[in-house]
Amino acid sequence: MPEIKVTVNGVEHEAECESRLLLVHFLRDVARATSVHVGCVVGRCGACTVLWDGKPVKSCMAFAVQARGADIQTVEGLSALPTFQQLQEAFCAKDAVECGYCTSGMLVSAFGLLGRNPRPTDAEIKEAISGNLCRCTGYVNIVDAVKSAAQTSAASISSR
Amino acid sequence: MGGPLPMVESRRDVDPQQVPQVGVATSRIETRRFVRGAGTYVDDMQLDGMVHAVFVRSPIAHARIVRVDCTAARKLPGVFAVFSGDDLSDAMRRGRGTGSALVADLETDYLARSKAVHCGQAVAVAVAETPYLAQDAADLVEIDFEPLPTITDPEAAMREDSPRVFEQLPSGNVVQELHFSTRDLEETFAAADLVVRERLRSHRFAACPLEPNVALAQYDARHAGLTVWVATAGVHGVRRTIANALGLGEGSVRVVAPDVGGSFGAKNGTYPEVVVVAALSRRLGRPVKWLETRVEHLAAAAHGRDQIHDVEIAVTSDGRILGLRDRIVADLGAASSVDNSVSSAVLYMTGAYDIKSYQVDAYGVATNKSRHGSLRGIGKAEAALTIERLIDIVARQLGQDPAEMRLRNLVPETSFPYRTATGAVLDSGRYTECLRQVLDTAHYTELREQQARAREAGALRGIGISFVIEPTSAARRRVGGGYGACRIRMEPSGRVCVFPSLGQQGQGHVTTITQIVCDVLRVTADQVDVFESDTSTSPFGFGTGSSRSSVTLMPAVHVASNQLREKLIRIASHQFEADPVDIVVEGGQLRVAGTARPSISFQRVAEIAYNDIDQLPPGVEPALEVTGYFTNPNISYERDELGRHNEFAAYPYEAVVAVVEVDRATGSVSILSYFSVHDCGRVLNPTIVRTQHLGCIAQGIGGAMYEELNYDEDGLLINSTFMDYLMPTVNEIPELTLGHLETPTPFTPLGAKGAGETGTLSPPAALGNAIEDALSPLGVKLRKTPYTADRLRRLIRAAEGETSGVTEVGAWRHA
């Protein structure tokens, strides 16, 4: 079995794993980043979304070996960033969370969006999370939360 | 490696200045944990020595199991054990069918032994060091099946000569039969100006929470005790089933649900796989975890809806509904137990309307599809769809506006509490006002004018209305649901620990409970800890479902909080030598009103109650631990001489106006706007209620337009993953305009009716009405769900004279 090394939230994790081990399982079981959730394993629900070199990627759609050399970030690591915290605050304020299972993926997709597009339109927000399923909230509050976070961020930039 | 984490919400983020109150929008306590990625779902748990189970599932819908050969599977490295149903026959007693409406008791094996009765049924299990190796082993299990004739048509299944799903059942495939009639049917139908007959079908789909089913069982041989962590909505029911199956007392089985990623009914009851996992842990002496894949979930987790209604409605020429006659055939799949789908459809066919004559003959039929179970709105959604579509169909025939026809027939406000033909007691409502409010908000008259102009321009635009009631909080004998319970303990420090009888899977119970406790005890939220879903500590409960938390649990929390408050007052007033009436409770302190005397803290009262018990007033017992109950109100357990009874306690409702446009070429539907006015009685937390309602609407749209479980003639489930089972994404949610009314139920102290299901009922009804309205210039009739583009396109083409050889648009066909 190959030695697989993946850098997760800045820490290198190494384990002897089967080469067919999916990245999502490496993250959850080896790196113990359990914020990354498994919902469908066919890349449809987005509960497994992580940042891969800054881009939102569905981690069930990659093998762990493919992430060698990549910088993988999950909610556990992103929570240290003030810009991510703004998004988390917005999710709390807008009641964008119910059972919490889609939340990590939603946050990562939204954070990926705001990183490349700090002033997204509603349509752009929806497109960014169109690969993330939520069964509980009906999405309305999630879109509001992302919008609110973008506005907060814009306000804090313009006030400097 | 980590063991189970304590289920206490982090309090450090809760605003210490805030005293949450009932009825005030309060942000959820648990959100903070989830946005940090710190939720603990069963699959997050790892225990020392844990192994993984993967089930072998029948690829055939109906077959005798002739031979199961696990030899090759067992030889794989890393594989711990592989078992057939026969191998585990001494590890578990057989399961007994549940549901008081069952025609006869049915015993079944948790792991199939002699027969497979649906595609996806678990027939063997492999246990290995990793789930990947367990799947490899499962793939190597060789099973010889002797195929049997497949039963997929519930009406055909009712025939005498039909093959039987359960051979031991004398009634053939009819597992449930219910009949009801008022005494005046013949005269009523004879007196009608018009009788309309229609056949309306709801299709099969699933609740599909984002977290699949998952269980982790740990048997400790030293104590002969079992702990099972499971994503369930009802820990006590699971405990009972496992205890019975394994021959253990309930005291030896602890069932815990940590964070659960949604349920919507799918996690009510006990899945056979969970029982097997528990048995495996005892057999193997290791913790055993099972996480189902989405393919398994779609194939083997409980399905919902799927009823045929052959219905007749008798009306006067001015649109007054005189009577209703319905024959229901419900496809319950390979059900060894029955749920509420048939009984609730039977009870609520008359909907929100004053219809005095009613007859129903209902049959729950077993077929070789996956088992049927609770799906948000179970039974009530099927009834609502039928009556709401029927009203629009009749209104069109009479040349009446469907809004006018509803206004003519809605139960008037002065009639509440209103007893329906079946004996249901609708608790309270302002139905007419609600409908008028949504029509106003939608500017209904203008919508019709816009529609006329759009039609002139060639657009297929439609407007649909629905008015649905959503009976909540069911209770009946044998099944339960009779009450909610809550234990509250004030600790020696003055902090409060709360133990409710029901748990949450996203409904925000912890927050609502905290609001109630804080509101009564006048403490801040950071002083309250809620522990739920653990059979060791939770008072006995019936599982979260039927939207019963607002109706039975929250009042029980209220009762217990007040009991504790009164005890605090009694103890303090004794210290003060003051009248209890003069004691004020605020900020964790008790003081005598209108004096400058120093207050006594909760902590001091606790010290007296626990330690300095000589200071207690006479007749007051030590400690500060109370259990409050609230009995499910407005329930009749027995039928009266006319066969009537009331099975549900409270009746929230919703009026909807939906505007759609159908693309003539593709059949796809754009929902241009969706207006809702929702009344769930007293709103305990407006934020939570609104979000629940939005989620209901989204799930309802999914069930109306996109989600379907299709079986072919061989009983093979065609939609097996999220690639072909289409859950609504953010893009499927239209612009929503929400309004509300608050008409409390008179039957509970808090007045709340439950908000967990109502919004799910309207989309199939309102959108069906809107789409048929849109296609009415073509003469298209819509009698089945879902309203997929594919089906609508075929209907449009058929109506326009371009037949494609498919006249009956029903089951999915390969292109």
Interface residues (C-beta under 8 A of the other chain):
Chain A: E18 R20 L21 R28 D29 A33 T34 S35 H37 V38 G39 C40 V41 V42 R44 C45 A47 T74 V75 E76 S79 Q88 F91 C92 A93 D95 A96 V97 E98 C99 G100 Y101 C102 T103 S104 L107 K126 I129 S130 G131 N132 L133 C134 R135 C136 T137 G138 Y139 V140 N141 I142 V143
Chain B: S27 R28 E30 T31 R32 R33 F34 V35 R36 G37 A38 G39 T40 Y41 D43 D44 Q46 T130 Y132 C208 P209 L210 E211 P212 D259 V260 G261 G262 F264 L291 T293 R294 Q505 G506 Q507 G508 T687 I688 R690 T691 Q692 L694 G695 C696 I697 A698 Q699 T721 F722 M723 M727 T729 V730 N731 I733 L736
